């Protein structure tokens, strides 16, 4: 369950920091996915990240909104097929790779890395 307090804290940050927070979540997904027993934690991070996108998109630059929508679709797709994805090492590795790539992309969009 995503709390109203989390949303309130998230929205207090400027748009760049919001992207940075989303990138941090994706980096956690990448890292935590290395351990099979982190299934529930990673799924929660994916679900939370989809909410972060919902909250961040309205204040994001128009050129960033498209990227956020693409990422949100990916996250929702992962959570809809979570058990199959998680139990298949190849699919989980692909998810890990994509989460890491998206984290780096978001950091660049936010201007937090070159």
N, C-alpha and C positions, 0 to 999 in steps of 0.2 A: 504494500500500500504506500502510495506517495502522499506525503503530508503537505498540508497547506503551509506549514512553517518552512519546509524545504523550498517550496515555490517562492515564498516571500524572500528568503535568504538569497536564492538564485537570482531573482529579479533586482536585487539591490546592486548587483555588480553591473558595470558598463558592458556593452555588447562584446567588446574584445575579451574581457575577462570571462564572460559567459562561454565564448568559444574555447577559451583555455580550460575552463572547468569541464566542458564536454570532451575535449581532447584528453584530459587527465582520466576521465572515466574510460575512454576507449583504450588508453594505455594500460589501465588496470585490467580491463577485459583481456587484453593481449597477454599480460603477465599471468593473471590468475588461471587462464585457460590451459596453462602447462600442467596443472594438477587436476586429475580427473575428479577428485573429491570436492572441487570448488564449483561444481555444477550450479547449485542454487545461487551462490554469490554472483557468479558471472551473469546468470539470467537476470537477477535483480538489477545489476549494473546496466544491462542492455535495456531493460524496461525503463529504468530511471533516465537513461540517456535519451530515449525516445520522448519522454516528457520534457527534458531540457531543450530539445529541439523545438517542440511545440511552443515553449515559453520564449525561446530566443529568436525564433524566426521573424516575428512581427517587427522587431527592432533592428534586425540585421539589414545590411546593405542588400539591394535587390539582386546583385550578382552572387551573393553568398546564399540567399534564400534557396536557390535551385540546388546547390550542393547540400544544404541541410535537408531538403525534402528527399533527395536521393539517399542520403544516409538514414533518414528516418524509415524509409521504405525497407532498406536493408535490415535495420534493427528489428522492425516488426516482423519481417519475413523470418529472421532467425528465431524469434521467440515463438512464432506460430509452429515451427517445426523443431522445437528445442530438443526433445528427446532423441529424435533421429540424428540431428546435427551433432549433439554432444556425444552420442554413443559411437559415432563413426569418426575414427581418428583423422581421416583425410579431410572430412568436412569441418571438423573442429580446427584443424590446422589452417584451412582456408579462412575460416572465421577469424582466427588469431591474426593471420597475415593482413586481412582486410582491416581489422580493428587498428592495428599498428599503423597501416598506411593512412587511414582516415585521421588518426591522432596527429600524425605529422602534417597532413594537409590542413587540418583545422588550425594548428599552431601557426602555419605560414599565413593562412587567411587572417588570423587575428593579429598578425604582425609581431608575434612573440618569438619567432625564429626566422632567419633569412631564407 
